[in-house]
Amino acid sequence: MNASSAALAAISGLGFGLSLIVAIGAQNAFVLRQGIRREHVLPVVAVCAVSDIALIAIGVAGFGAITRAAPMVMTVAKYAGVAFLLGYAFLAAKRAFSASALTAGGGTPIALGAAIATCLAVTWLNPHAYLDTMVLLGSFASTYAAPDRWFLAAGAMVGSILWFVALGFGARLLAPWFARPVAWRVLDSIIALVMTALAIGLLVS
């Protein structure tokens, strides 16, 4: 191993990790919503980042081989994820059609425990997290030699941290746009549609 190969592996991990995580999904939608509301942003960002770091480490350590050897693991995660996504879509749709006005500073606050529990659910009950972070990234990392493999993992971990910090704390810049209830209804409607589409995608995949 030399410094140049380690740096290249880290940069590759950063780029590959960001390409997987920067997409509309249950986890990012929840972080975005909490960021706009400025509600428990630091704990939510921390839970997402630590969870992603754990998933990346497990994937690079060889979880992809386990899922290939025991497909039932992904099957169970698939149906648990479908149930959760549909439940989350229902709640988002209910908020979108609620008569109560939502603003960046209004609405019913969510407790810290509930925020963390939801954050864990949208992460660990999401089969895409296992597919992207463990299987795809794990398979990509397996093409690197053992020392460089972990520099690639470190790059992917840094990418996750940067993304969640930017999404969670940068979302407050959107707060002026969400000063009107209609903006929240549009956001929740989009979230409901995305969650439903993800659930359907999991069922037919």
N, C-alpha and C positions, 0 to 999 in steps of 0.2 A: 504493500500500500504506500502511496505517496500523497503529498499534499494536493497535487493537481487532480488526481483521481478522486480523492475524498471530496474536494470542492465541487467537482463535476457531478458526483453522485448526490450531494446535498442540493445542488441547484435543480437537478433532474427531479428529485423528490419534492422540492418546493413547487415546481411547475406542475408535476403530475398530480400532487395532492390538491392544489388549487383547482385544477381542471375538473376534479371529481366533486369538490365540495361547493364550488360557486355555481349553484343551480337552485331553482325554486323547488322547495321541498318542505316537509312538515317541520323539520328542525329550524331551517332558516326563516320560515314564516313565523314561527313562534318567537324566535329571537328578535325579528324585525318588529313584531307587534309590541313586545315588552320594551324594546328600545324607544319606539315612538312614544309610548306611555311613560317612559323613564321610571319603570317599575321593576325593582329587583334585577337591574341590568347586570351588575357585577356578578352576583351568584349564578345567574343564568349563563352568562358568557363563560364563567369558570367551569360550570358543570359540562357545557358543550365541549370546551377545549380539552378538559381532562378526559372526558369520555372518548373523544377522537384520538387523543394520544394513546389511550389504552387499546383502542381498536387497531390503530396502526402498529403498535408494538406486537400485538397478538398476531396480526396478519403477517408481519415480517418474520415473526418467529415460526410461522408455518401453519396457521389456521386453515389456509386454503386447502392443504392436503387433507385436513380433518373433514372439511365439508364435502370434499370429493369422495372420501371414503364412507362418509355417513350422511347421505343426502337428506335423511329424516330431520337433521338439525335445521336445515334451511326450510324444509316443509313446515315444521312447527312455527318457525319464525315468520314464515310467509302468512299463514292464516291469523296468527296473533297480530301481525302488522296490519292486515286487511281490516280486522275488527276495530283496531285502534283508530286507523285512518278514517273509517266511516263514522266512528263516534265523534272524532274531532271535527269532521266535515259537518256533521249535524249541529254541533255546538256553534260553529262559525256561522252556519246558515241561520240558526236561531238568533244570533246576535245581529246579523244583517237585516233581518225582518222584524227586529224588536222595535217596539214603539218608543222605548227609552233612548234618549239622545246620548251618543258617545262623543267625547272630545278627547284631545290629548291629555287633558288633566282631569277629565270626569270619568263617569262610569263606575261600576263596582270594582274596587281594588281586589286583586287576587292575593291571597296570603302567600308568604314566602315558602312555606312547606308545599303548598299546591303548585306554585311556580316551579319549584325544583322537581317535584314528582312528575309534572307534565313534561318538563325538559328531559328528564330521564326516559320517559315513555317514548317521546318523539325520536329519541336517539336509539335506545336499546330495543324497541319494538319495531324498528324500521329495517326490514330485510335489505333495503338498498344500502344501508350503512355497512352491513356485513359483506354484501357483494362488492361495493366500491372500495371500502377501506381495508377489508381483510383479503377478499379473494383477488380482486384486480390489482390492488397495490402490492399485496403479498406475492402474487405471481410475477409482477414487474420487478419487485425487489429480489426475487430468487435468481434473476439473470445476472446479478452482481455478486462479486466475491464477498465472503463473510464480513470483512472489515468495512468495505464500502457500503454494504447493504444497510448498515446501521446509520451511516451518514445520510443515506437516502431517506431513511425513516425519520431522522432528525430534521431534514429539510421539509418533509411532509408535515411533521408536527409543528414546525414554525409557521408553515402556511396556514394550518388550522387556527393557531392562536391569532395570527394577524387578521384572518378573515372574520372570526367571531368578535374580536375586539372592534374591528372597523364596522361590522354590521350592527352590533349592539349599541355602541356609543355614537356611531355616525348616524344612526336612525333618528336621533333627536333633531337633526337638521331638517327632517321631513315634518316635524311637529306643526309648523305653520300651515302646511297643506292639510293637516288633519284637525284643524280647529273647527271644522264643520262636520256635523253628524253624517252627512252624505258620503264624505270621504271614508269614514270608518265602515259604512255599509258597503261601499265598493270594495274596500280591502278585504273585509270578511267574506264577501261574495266570491272574490277571487280565491281566497284561501279555501273556502268550501269546495269550489270547483276543482282546484288543484288536488286537494286531499282525496276527493272522489275519483278523479282521474288516476291518481297513484294507486288507489285501492283496486280499481278495475284493471289497471295494468298488471298488478301483482296476481290477480285472479287468473288472467288469461296468459300470463307468462309461463 
